[in-house]
């Protein structure tokens, strides 16, 4: 209680000072202590400063600490070149070609160190016909580095040695006020890098802060510029949204800003139709919960969930046309993935995992003989089972199926034998089903 009282008193009496064009906010005002910085980041800044260089913790880590959130990682900016950084730290390596960075290792912690950059001179800048920057990698000073960053909240420099924050664009005030504001003219900055529009949506949703009206206004008229962005960069930003721990809020914000079209087929219609919506929302909420608990999340599983009802619709159409179920599933998977790669190419390394999860869904219906035992031995069984539970929770399949498999996994051998269905039971059950629906209605059925 006394510490909190003294902290409030010191904050009232503390004042920021000006050094050049930077507003320097003292610890007594912002309250972010050196102890809140990671061990590796402190070692990097201390080491570079001892070698005669400037070094600051920058970007999202400073912003998150001001918002009383735990940073995911701590990045450092310095006036030392990559080669000079490498000479200071033995366990380090230079990465990148166009935009060189240094990774410094301290045990399991990796600290990314970037040299101050500046905006390329107007006459020398390389852009495409839409104004997107193609080359922007010139070394500069701290003020220039702040100017080239995207949002004011990300342009803060924290010095662990003095516990001061250097602010060139009122980022401290914006962060305290819960406002996300772009640096410079929004029209120019979005044209330079259209991905900033997606980043604005993600950060505002993740941090629970409002987009500045001037920052949000041009997005509706400039969203078509995203068509010119390399797919790898779009995929990276989409993954950051889905794995932010606030994916539901991100997608809702995407829809509000009308930016969801063209990224993933299901996202295009997720907010406009009910088919699959409950399933996807459950998958996203489950992902957010796992991340909040510090558990790992598989991007392949998440993509499998997002594309599942597209695969299911194609499968139902092909089965209605007379194809065998297994062959129809293979064709449906290939169709959906090929269509997806035209808009946002999911890495090939995820394809095999997604297909295994999808294919195993049919085998959960087979609960006679040795089939359940063979299914338990599949490497992707656990992921496929979690996928099945999502289908049960969304009422896509009977909850009894999920309960049966949940018990069967851990049951004794005697109990398993009791649980097995008699051979031919599934076939007889299928014969008692109602006549197959017409092709136009088949898309609403399930496996």
Legacy VTK file of the C-alpha trace (Angstrom):
# vtk DataFile Version 3.0
C-alpha trace
ASCII
DATASET POLYDATA
POINTS 447 float
0.000 0.000 0.000
2.799 2.441 0.960
4.755 1.596 -2.218
1.699 2.227 -4.388
1.057 5.525 -2.625
4.660 6.685 -3.072
4.569 5.605 -6.728
1.480 7.752 -7.347
3.085 10.708 -5.570
6.289 10.442 -7.595
4.312 10.129 -10.831
2.436 13.330 -10.093
5.634 15.227 -9.378
7.746 13.666 -12.170
7.982 15.425 -15.507
9.239 14.413 -18.908
12.157 16.300 -20.419
13.218 17.055 -23.976
16.438 15.834 -25.536
16.545 16.979 -29.138
13.204 15.988 -30.675
12.638 13.190 -28.176
10.479 13.399 -25.114
12.290 11.493 -22.370
9.926 9.947 -19.826
11.555 9.039 -16.477
10.872 5.871 -14.511
8.983 7.840 -11.864
6.408 8.703 -14.550
6.066 5.474 -16.579
6.843 2.896 -13.841
8.515 0.251 -16.060
11.503 -1.047 -14.110
14.677 -2.690 -15.323
13.648 -5.899 -13.529
10.740 -6.307 -15.970
13.144 -6.664 -18.898
14.289 -10.177 -19.810
17.734 -11.384 -18.798
18.923 -11.634 -22.401
17.709 -8.167 -23.404
19.472 -6.604 -20.404
22.687 -8.444 -21.241
22.513 -7.210 -24.843
21.838 -3.557 -24.006
24.423 -3.544 -21.208
27.019 -5.209 -23.433
26.512 -2.843 -26.360
26.519 0.242 -24.132
29.719 -0.951 -22.445
31.254 -1.241 -25.925
30.369 2.403 -26.634
27.140 1.953 -28.605
23.555 3.067 -28.041
21.141 0.218 -27.272
17.440 0.186 -26.354
14.617 -2.263 -25.875
12.104 -1.293 -28.550
8.689 -1.838 -30.048
6.036 -4.186 -28.747
7.845 -5.083 -25.527
7.814 -1.472 -24.284
4.219 -1.022 -25.400
3.068 -4.209 -23.649
4.824 -3.323 -20.391
3.117 0.065 -20.373
-0.212 -1.747 -20.820
0.615 -4.152 -17.956
0.880 -7.091 -20.362
3.625 -9.705 -20.575
5.735 -9.253 -23.722
6.181 -12.261 -25.956
9.792 -11.298 -26.664
12.217 -8.406 -26.252
13.828 -6.814 -29.308
16.790 -4.445 -29.188
17.711 -1.521 -31.493
21.220 -0.078 -31.648
23.501 2.200 -33.666
26.021 -0.667 -33.976
26.164 -2.418 -37.345
25.383 -6.160 -37.502
29.106 -6.930 -37.767
29.860 -4.786 -34.685
27.093 -6.504 -32.703
28.497 -9.899 -33.649
31.956 -8.892 -32.431
30.520 -7.949 -29.021
28.610 -11.229 -28.516
30.272 -14.544 -29.223
27.031 -16.547 -29.336
25.372 -14.605 -32.132
24.704 -14.860 -35.850
23.737 -12.469 -38.619
20.559 -13.421 -40.488
18.717 -12.003 -43.502
19.894 -10.628 -46.812
17.905 -7.480 -47.578
17.218 -6.652 -43.929
20.109 -7.942 -41.818
19.536 -8.659 -38.141
21.573 -10.299 -35.400
20.291 -13.096 -33.201
22.055 -13.219 -29.841
21.563 -16.371 -27.754
21.479 -16.624 -23.969
20.542 -20.198 -23.100
17.061 -20.752 -24.522
16.408 -17.021 -24.933
17.029 -15.445 -28.328
17.278 -11.648 -28.557
16.839 -10.047 -31.966
19.072 -6.989 -32.488
18.459 -4.513 -35.326
20.568 -1.558 -36.406
18.766 1.802 -36.538
17.218 2.272 -39.997
16.008 5.312 -41.879
13.537 5.986 -44.680
15.193 5.909 -48.102
15.481 9.297 -49.846
12.459 10.013 -52.059
14.466 10.143 -55.292
16.215 6.843 -54.533
13.269 4.916 -53.126
12.169 1.798 -55.018
8.403 1.222 -55.182
5.996 -0.708 -57.357
3.252 0.914 -59.441
0.977 1.041 -56.368
3.521 2.824 -54.158
4.569 -0.240 -52.104
8.170 -0.004 -50.915
10.429 -2.594 -52.527
13.664 -1.506 -50.884
14.007 0.243 -47.530
17.128 -0.828 -45.706
19.420 2.125 -45.032
21.122 2.583 -41.664
20.169 5.722 -39.728
19.930 7.171 -36.228
17.435 6.706 -33.418
15.061 9.474 -34.530
15.030 8.194 -38.113
14.404 4.679 -36.866
11.404 5.892 -34.860
9.971 7.688 -37.916
10.025 4.573 -40.091
8.111 2.427 -37.577
4.416 1.850 -38.179
2.510 2.984 -35.074
3.342 5.469 -32.341
2.927 2.779 -29.670
5.672 0.749 -31.397
8.130 3.647 -31.666
9.185 3.771 -28.014
12.802 3.181 -26.917
13.494 1.953 -23.381
16.971 2.246 -21.860
17.349 -0.373 -19.090
20.439 1.406 -17.733
18.592 4.662 -16.967
15.036 3.268 -16.983
14.007 6.091 -19.333
11.699 5.929 -22.370
12.551 7.961 -25.472
9.432 9.030 -27.392
9.494 10.926 -30.710
5.815 10.595 -31.757
3.673 10.857 -28.607
3.536 7.083 -28.414
3.632 7.133 -24.628
0.510 9.303 -24.407
-1.280 7.254 -27.084
-0.493 4.008 -25.265
-1.697 5.384 -21.944
-4.877 6.671 -23.657
-5.534 3.305 -25.351
-5.182 4.629 -28.903
-3.389 3.006 -31.839
-2.200 5.749 -34.204
-0.125 5.378 -37.362
3.000 7.514 -37.758
2.755 10.005 -40.615
0.131 10.224 -43.371
-2.006 7.039 -43.295
-2.527 7.144 -47.072
1.218 7.165 -47.696
2.087 4.617 -45.012
-0.565 2.100 -46.162
0.574 2.511 -49.750
4.181 1.871 -48.691
3.169 -1.334 -46.908
-0.488 -2.500 -47.200
0.100 -5.158 -44.523
-0.030 -2.297 -42.011
-3.809 -2.340 -42.442
-3.966 -5.949 -41.198
-1.460 -5.154 -38.457
-3.608 -2.253 -37.265
-6.596 -4.589 -36.958
-4.583 -7.270 -35.159
-2.956 -4.931 -32.642
-6.140 -3.062 -31.788
-7.979 -6.361 -31.215
-5.108 -8.020 -29.343
-4.400 -5.042 -27.078
-8.016 -4.021 -26.597
-7.333 -0.446 -27.707
-9.101 1.784 -30.236
-7.899 2.639 -33.709
-7.383 6.359 -34.161
-10.160 7.584 -36.556
-7.623 9.038 -38.997
-5.734 5.726 -38.955
-8.870 3.670 -39.630
-10.550 5.938 -42.204
-8.482 5.097 -45.343
-8.571 1.312 -44.875
-11.896 0.775 -46.655
-10.716 2.530 -49.819
-7.198 1.052 -49.800
-7.851 -2.609 -48.928
-7.435 -3.649 -52.582
-3.696 -2.931 -52.194
-3.440 -6.176 -50.225
-3.792 -8.009 -53.561
-0.272 -6.834 -54.453
1.397 -8.100 -51.271
3.486 -11.316 -51.514
1.533 -14.292 -50.193
4.274 -15.192 -47.737
3.857 -11.858 -45.937
0.067 -12.163 -45.905
0.291 -15.672 -44.489
2.683 -14.477 -41.794
0.251 -11.750 -40.717
-2.758 -14.100 -40.800
-0.867 -16.588 -38.622
-0.042 -13.823 -36.148
-3.766 -13.046 -35.948
-4.808 -16.656 -35.498
-2.072 -17.328 -32.925
-2.327 -14.012 -31.102
-4.443 -15.453 -28.309
-7.209 -13.088 -29.448
-8.154 -14.678 -32.765
-11.903 -14.259 -32.257
-11.530 -10.526 -31.634
-9.172 -10.242 -34.623
-11.644 -11.886 -36.996
-14.500 -9.776 -35.692
-12.391 -6.668 -36.260
-11.426 -7.915 -39.739
-15.102 -8.257 -40.584
-15.898 -4.842 -39.139
-13.212 -3.267 -41.350
-14.269 -5.476 -44.299
-10.749 -6.877 -44.640
-11.536 -10.601 -44.339
-12.350 -11.268 -47.992
-9.740 -13.158 -49.981
-7.574 -14.402 -47.101
-9.198 -17.773 -46.377
-12.293 -19.102 -48.199
-14.164 -19.811 -44.985
-13.344 -16.409 -43.529
-15.026 -14.860 -46.569
-18.370 -16.306 -45.538
-17.860 -16.952 -41.819
-19.759 -13.862 -40.769
-22.405 -14.112 -43.511
-23.739 -17.671 -43.128
-24.360 -20.114 -40.319
-22.837 -23.245 -41.914
-19.623 -24.045 -40.071
-19.603 -20.815 -38.101
-20.138 -22.465 -34.709
-17.441 -25.040 -35.447
-14.862 -22.434 -36.465
-15.622 -20.132 -33.552
-15.197 -23.055 -31.149
-11.871 -23.918 -32.787
-10.657 -20.330 -32.431
-11.809 -20.042 -28.823
-10.095 -23.345 -28.021
-6.902 -22.008 -29.621
-7.091 -18.784 -27.607
-7.602 -20.755 -24.386
-4.629 -23.038 -25.081
-2.384 -20.049 -25.764
-3.542 -18.320 -22.573
-2.514 -21.457 -20.663
0.920 -21.514 -22.286
0.134 -24.623 -24.354
1.333 -25.190 -27.899
-0.938 -24.801 -30.921
-0.503 -26.403 -34.329
-1.066 -24.042 -37.295
-1.926 -27.108 -39.398
-4.743 -28.038 -36.986
-6.074 -24.499 -37.097
-6.012 -24.352 -40.890
-7.708 -27.759 -41.001
-10.517 -26.357 -38.861
-10.870 -23.188 -40.955
-11.110 -25.122 -44.214
-13.081 -28.128 -42.954
-16.532 -27.063 -44.089
-15.219 -26.171 -47.521
-13.863 -29.726 -47.745
-17.109 -31.122 -46.351
-19.240 -29.262 -48.884
-17.078 -30.510 -51.764
-17.156 -34.070 -50.355
-20.962 -34.092 -50.102
-21.263 -32.808 -53.669
-18.987 -35.530 -55.035
-20.687 -38.324 -53.056
-24.062 -37.112 -54.307
-22.685 -37.430 -57.832
-21.940 -41.112 -57.218
-18.262 -41.136 -56.171
-17.099 -43.483 -53.428
-16.663 -41.716 -50.049
-12.888 -42.230 -49.658
-12.078 -41.221 -53.233
-14.462 -38.277 -52.950
-12.659 -37.093 -49.812
-9.264 -37.135 -51.548
-10.685 -35.173 -54.489
-12.435 -32.689 -52.183
-9.253 -32.055 -50.190
-7.204 -31.423 -53.327
-9.865 -29.069 -54.734
-10.077 -26.948 -51.590
-6.315 -26.717 -51.060
-5.740 -25.791 -54.706
-8.380 -23.051 -54.480
-6.927 -21.804 -51.201
-3.406 -21.527 -52.594
-4.628 -19.077 -55.244
-5.503 -16.531 -52.552
-3.242 -17.369 -49.579
-0.742 -20.185 -49.992
-0.633 -22.390 -46.896
2.859 -23.996 -46.683
3.062 -27.498 -48.141
4.422 -28.836 -44.850
0.936 -28.364 -43.367
-0.918 -30.131 -46.202
-0.128 -33.690 -45.124
-1.156 -33.040 -41.499
-4.415 -31.384 -42.546
-5.270 -34.254 -44.888
-4.579 -36.862 -42.209
-6.872 -35.067 -39.738
-9.637 -34.844 -42.344
-9.318 -38.445 -43.549
-9.386 -39.892 -40.037
-12.798 -38.331 -39.397
-14.445 -41.024 -41.519
-12.721 -43.775 -39.576
-14.172 -42.671 -36.223
-17.502 -44.085 -37.399
-15.933 -47.568 -37.685
-16.182 -49.111 -34.231
-16.173 -52.830 -34.999
-13.435 -55.461 -35.165
-9.841 -54.306 -35.238
-10.558 -50.922 -36.846
-10.657 -48.912 -33.568
-7.359 -50.465 -32.461
-5.690 -49.585 -35.760
-7.022 -46.040 -35.522
-5.494 -45.609 -32.063
-2.086 -46.417 -33.563
-2.249 -43.595 -36.101
0.363 -40.832 -35.447
-2.291 -38.113 -35.880
-4.915 -39.825 -33.747
-4.781 -37.251 -30.927
-5.137 -34.293 -33.269
-7.934 -36.026 -35.182
-9.711 -36.862 -31.903
-9.524 -33.234 -30.750
-10.955 -32.307 -34.144
-13.792 -34.810 -33.610
-14.586 -33.254 -30.216
-14.967 -29.853 -31.895
-17.398 -31.417 -34.373
-19.359 -32.919 -31.475
-19.427 -29.624 -29.564
-20.757 -27.810 -32.630
-23.507 -30.456 -33.067
-22.078 -31.549 -36.403
-21.978 -35.165 -35.221
-23.638 -36.969 -32.320
-21.884 -36.311 -29.009
-22.138 -40.039 -28.276
-19.383 -40.685 -30.829
-16.939 -38.436 -29.007
-17.826 -39.949 -25.613
-17.324 -43.462 -26.998
-13.817 -42.705 -28.260
-12.934 -40.779 -25.099
-13.695 -43.894 -23.027
-12.256 -46.413 -25.477
-8.786 -44.816 -25.427
-8.226 -45.429 -21.711
-10.436 -48.465 -21.144
-9.143 -51.873 -20.125
-8.980 -54.598 -22.749
-12.050 -56.292 -21.287
-14.033 -53.069 -21.402
-12.898 -52.376 -24.961
-14.197 -55.750 -26.071
-17.559 -54.912 -24.483
-17.674 -51.542 -26.264
-16.949 -52.834 -29.763
-19.913 -52.889 -32.099
-20.768 -56.154 -33.828
-19.480 -56.552 -37.382
-21.982 -55.208 -39.898
-23.766 -52.975 -37.372
-22.614 -49.808 -39.065
-23.713 -51.119 -42.464
-27.141 -52.075 -41.146
-27.486 -48.668 -39.529
-26.701 -46.982 -42.821
-29.408 -49.019 -44.577
-32.028 -47.730 -42.139
-31.172 -44.115 -42.895
-33.476 -41.862 -44.836
-33.047 -41.614 -48.619
-30.116 -39.498 -49.764
-30.863 -35.806 -50.127
-30.818 -34.067 -53.462
-27.436 -32.688 -54.636
-28.350 -29.083 -53.905
-29.094 -29.930 -50.261
-26.181 -32.290 -49.783
-23.760 -29.536 -48.840
-25.472 -29.203 -45.484
-24.889 -32.853 -44.468
-21.926 -34.224 -42.571
-19.668 -37.247 -42.821
LINES 1 448
447 0 1 2 3 4 5 6 7 8 9 10 11 12 13 14 15 16 17 18 19 20 21 22 23 24 25 26 27 28 29 30 31 32 33 34 35 36 37 38 39 40 41 42 43 44 45 46 47 48 49 50 51 52 53 54 55 56 57 58 59 60 61 62 63 64 65 66 67 68 69 70 71 72 73 74 75 76 77 78 79 80 81 82 83 84 85 86 87 88 89 90 91 92 93 94 95 96 97 98 99 100 101 102 103 104 105 106 107 108 109 110 111 112 113 114 115 116 117 118 119 120 121 122 123 124 125 126 127 128 129 130 131 132 133 134 135 136 137 138 139 140 141 142 143 144 145 146 147 148 149 150 151 152 153 154 155 156 157 158 159 160 161 162 163 164 165 166 167 168 169 170 171 172 173 174 175 176 177 178 179 180 181 182 183 184 185 186 187 188 189 190 191 192 193 194 195 196 197 198 199 200 201 202 203 204 205 206 207 208 209 210 211 212 213 214 215 216 217 218 219 220 221 222 223 224 225 226 227 228 229 230 231 232 233 234 235 236 237 238 239 240 241 242 243 244 245 246 247 248 249 250 251 252 253 254 255 256 257 258 259 260 261 262 263 264 265 266 267 268 269 270 271 272 273 274 275 276 277 278 279 280 281 282 283 284 285 286 287 288 289 290 291 292 293 294 295 296 297 298 299 300 301 302 303 304 305 306 307 308 309 310 311 312 313 314 315 316 317 318 319 320 321 322 323 324 325 326 327 328 329 330 331 332 333 334 335 336 337 338 339 340 341 342 343 344 345 346 347 348 349 350 351 352 353 354 355 356 357 358 359 360 361 362 363 364 365 366 367 368 369 370 371 372 373 374 375 376 377 378 379 380 381 382 383 384 385 386 387 388 389 390 391 392 393 394 395 396 397 398 399 400 401 402 403 404 405 406 407 408 409 410 411 412 413 414 415 416 417 418 419 420 421 422 423 424 425 426 427 428 429 430 431 432 433 434 435 436 437 438 439 440 441 442 443 444 445 446
